[in-house]
């Protein structure tokens, strides 16, 4: 939100890549509420562009009704506001009366309770010297006439440097805040108030009454001057005064029309804003469907990788299995000793102690290559028998040599 020409549409175009019309002068380009979305840090963010209350093509009543209708419908869909950006040109030499009226209406819409979710965004820093901008920033933050009261209630001032990164940083600072219902949402939905009964509606009616009173006073003065000029028969002055009276009557008529319009219920406006919200909801559904599809693909890939790892581990460590008949035969063939080894292991042959122990190993290896005994005890008996035979031969060989 913010005055006409504050850079609201340009900000949204920069951070989202949208193509909202951007004004270059005093004429407003945002005549109605517009919506754009972006995905930031995995979250779908919806940005809403609103016309200013000093809109050159629409009345303040039209603007308030547009904004309030959108906020009411979104709140009825249980969509609360995560953050509100109020844009202000730091390049402005001073904060005009119209700009102050804009901000006052902004505060009536939001309420003091939502100020913690407000970022007052100063932009167009490139158009002023830094020291000038810093001085204006301090003045805006310190004077109750400007932003001080809002800051005291929790709002913060941030600088926007006309880049996507700067805009994303500002949005991130608000995404962590708990979403809140704005004052006008609570009043129109929870309290079932009509727009004129809301705080913002009452503020606008008071402002319209003030304008009407001012115009009527000016009209009364012109009428007196007109009566005096007619008495003096000053035709030129009479024409000028008559033109002034016509202009003032038109102003009074417009104010009265604005007050009546505030009470009217625009079905066309409701339908248009409902369609905008429907598109936002559809975008959210599509994004959620895409996210779920992506997550399922990731899960399937992760499961496949886990299965591959398990299979790789099985290949590294093969559990012991009972050898088959074919395996026994293969082991037996591969383990058959050579002729020399068999001769060396034959009993009754004279050998050195080292040769005898080698013969033990050969015979035992040959014995072990055969199918295993059914029990450990039988295997042990076989080994003892082989060693015993070899020991007998060794002793016999010793005595024979003697």
N, C-alpha and C positions, 0 to 999 in steps of 0.2 A: 504494500500500500504506500501511498504518498501523493504529493501534488502532481499535477500535470507537468510533464517535462522533467521529472526527477530521475528518469532512466529505468523505470520498472520493467518495461518490455525489453529493453536492451539487455538488462541483467539476465532475464529468463532466456533470451536468445543465446547469450554467451555461454551460460552454464548447461543448457540443454541441447543447443543446436537447432532450436525452433526458428520459425520465420514470422514471428509476430511483427506487425507494422510498427515502425519506430518513427516518432515525430522528430522534426528538426527545428521546430519553432514553438509558438505558444499554442498552436492548435493541437487538440488531443487526438491520439490515434487509437487509444483503447476505449471504445465506447461501451463495452460490456465485459463481463467476467469471461476470461479465457483461461484454459487449463493446458499445462504441458507436464510431461513426466520425464524422469531420468532415473537410471539405476546408479546408485552411489554406494560403494562399499558393500555390495550385495543387497541393498535395500532399495525398494521402489519408492521414489520420492515424487510427490505431486506438487507442482508449483501453480499457484493461482494468481493471475494478473488481474488487477482491479482498476477501474477508472478512478481518477481523483475527484474530490468533491468540488474542485474548481474546474471541472470538465467544461470545455468550450462548446460542446455539442449537446450536453445533457444537464438537466437541473440537478440540484443537490438531492431532491426527493427521489428522482429516478435512480441516482447512484446509490443512495441508501437502500432503496427497495431491492435493487439488483444484488447488492452485497448481502443484505440480510436474508433474502430468499435463498441464495446459494448456501449460506452458512446454516440456515435452518434445515434445508433438505439434506445436507451432508451430515448434520448432527443426528437427524432422524435415521440415517443409515449407520449410525454409531461410528462415524468418522470424526475424531477429534483433531484439533490442530496441534501439531508438534512445535511449530514456531511461526512467528510473524515478523516479517521484515518491513521496516518503515524506511523508505529511501529519502534522503535529503541531500541536496546539492551543496557541497562545501564551498562551491564557487559563488554562491549567492552572497552579495554584499551584506544583506541583512535578512532576517526572517520576517517576511511581510505579514500583514494582517490575514490575508487569505491562507498563507501557509500555516499560521497559528490556528486558524479555524479548522483547517484540514487535520492537524494533529489533535486538536481537542475532540473532534468527531471520532477520530481513530481511537482515542482513549475511552470514549463512551461505548464504542462497539466492543472493545476488548475487556474493559473492566480492570480494576487494580489487581485482581487475583491472577490475571494472565500476563502481567508485566514481566514475570520471570522468564517467559517464553518469547519475549520481544527483543529483537536486535535493531537498534537504530543505525542504519547503514549510511554513512557519509560517503559520497562518491564524487567523481570529477576532480580528484586531487591533482591531476595533471594540468588543470587550468589555473592553478594558483601557486604562488611561491609557498614553500613548505612552512616558513615561519608565519605567514598569513593564515594558512590553513590551520595550523596548531592553535593560533590565538582564537580563531572562530570556533574551533572545536571546544576549547576551554570555556568560552562564553556560552555556547549552546548547552553544555553540561552543567553549568553552575547557576544559571538563572531560572527561577521558577516560571518565568514567562515563556520559556522554551522547553527544554527536555528534563530539567532537574527533577521535577516531581515523579516523572516516569522512572528515572534512574533510581530514585530513592525507593521505589516500589519493586525494584529488581531488574528493570530493563538495562541493557548494556549498549554502549556505543562501539561500533566496529568500523573499520575502513575497508572500502572496496576499491581495488586497483585495476578494475576493468580487464580482468583476465579470468579464464575458466578456473584456474587453480585458486585464485582469491575467492571467487564465488563458492566453489566447493568447500573451501575451508570455513566460510561463514555458515553454510548449510550444515556441515558436520557439527559445528558448535551447538546447534539447536536439536539435532537428531537424538542426542543423549538425554534431552529433557523429557520428563513425563508429559504425554499429551494432555491438553486441558480443554475444557469447554469455555468458549468465550462468553462474556456477559450477555450479549444479545442472543446467543444460542440458548442459554439457560432461561432467559426471559420469554422467548417465543415458543420454546418447546416444553421445558419443565414447568414453567409458570403459566403457560398458555396465554401470554399477553399478545395483544395486537401490536403492530409496529409503532403506532403513535403512543402506545403506553410504555414502550421500552425507554430506557435511559437515553439511547441515541435518538429515538423518535421524539422524545420530549425536548431534547436539546435542539433538534432541527425545528420543531414547532416554535420554540422560544426565539430562535434566530429569525424565522420567517415573520413572526409577530413584531420583532424588533425592526426588521426591514420595512414592514408595512407601516408601522408607526412613523418611521423616519420619512417615508415617501409621502404619507398623508400630511405630515407637518410641512414638508416642502411644498406640497400642492396647495395647502392653505395660504402659505406666504405668497405664492405666485398669484393666487386668486385676488388677494388684497392689492398686490402690485398692479394686476390687470384692471381692477376697479379704479384705481387712482389714475392709471394711464388713459383709460377711457374717458374719465372726467376731463382730462387735459387734452383729449383728442390727439394723442401721439400715436399715429397709425403704425409707424415702424416698431415702436416699443410694444404696441398691442399684439402685433403679429408674433414677435419673439416670445412674449409671455404666453400667448395662446399655444404656440408650439411646445413650450415647456410643460404646460398643463396637460397636453395630450400625451407627452412622453411619461409624465408622472402617473397619469391614470393607467397607462399600459403597464407600468411597473407594479402598481397596486393590484391590477387585475392578475398579473402573472403570479404574484405572491399568493393571492387568494386561490388561484388554480393549483398552485403547489400544495397548499394545505389540503385541498379537496383530494388531490391525487394521492397524498399520503394515506388517506383513509380507504382508497380504492384497492381492490384485490385483482392484480393483473394475472389472468390465467395464461396468457401467451408467454409472459415472462417466466412463470413457473414451469411451463412445458419446456421452454428452451433450456433452462438451467437443469431441469431433471434429465434432459438428454445429455448435457455435458457431464453430469455425474454418472450417467449410465456408461458413457464412453470410458470414464476413469475406471469404473468397476470392471469393465470388459478388459481393459489393459492390464489391470491387476490380476485378473483370472488367467489371461494369456501368459503373463510373466510367471505366475505360480505353476502353470502347467509345464512351461519350458523348464523351470527349475526342477520339478519332480522328475521329468524325463531325463534331465542331465544327471540327477542324483541316482536314478535307477541304473543308468549306464555306468556310472562310477562304481556303484556297489557290485554290479556284475563283473566288472574288470578286476576289482579288488578280490572277489571270490576266486576268480580264475588264477590270479597271481598266487593266492594262498595255496590253492590246490597244486600248482606247479612247484612251490617251495616244499610242500609235504612229499611230493613224488621224488624230488631231488634228494631229500633227506633219506628216503627209503633206499635210493640207489647207493648212497654212501654207506649205510649200515644195514647189511642184509641179515635178517635174523637166522639163527641156526636151524636147519631142517634135517630130518632123518634122511640119510642118503638112500637113493633108490638103488635097485639092483644094477642098473646101468652104471651108476656112479661108482658102486663098489668095484665092478669089473674094471672100470677105467682107472680107479685108484690102484687096484691090484697090479694092473699091467704096468702103470707108471712107476710103481714102487718095487718091482722085481729087481733084486740085486744082480750085478754082473757075475760072470762065471768066477772071476778072481775073488769077488767078495764072498761067494758061496763056498769056494774052496777054503778060504781063510777061516770061515765060520764053522767048517766041518770038525767034529770032535776027533781027538786023537792026534792032532797035528801039533808039532812043537812050535811055540810062538813066544815072543817076548811078552812081558806084561802089557806093554803099550799095544801090541798087536792083538792080545786077547781082549782088551777093553774096546778096541776098534771093532772086533768081531762081535762083542756084545751089542754095540750100537747098530751094526748092520743087521744082525738077526732080529733085534727088537724092532727096528724100522720095518723089516720085512714082515714080521709078525703083526705089527700095528696096521699095516696096509690091508690086512684081511678084514672081513666084516667084524665089527665090534662084538665083544661078548655081551650076552644078555644082561649080565650084572657086573658091577665093579669088582666083586670078589673073584669071579671067574677070570677077568682080565688080569687081575693081580697074580693069581695062581699060574697063569701062563707065563708071565714075565719071570716069576721066581723059578719056574721049571727050566727056562732057557738059561738063566744065570747059573743055576745049580749045575746043569750039564757042563757048562763051560768051565766052571770052577773045578769039577772033577777031572776034566781033560787037562786043565792047567796043572793040577797036582800030579796026575799020572805022567805028564810030560816031564815034569821036574825029576821024578824018580827014575824014569827011563834014561834020562841023560846021565844020572849018577851011575 
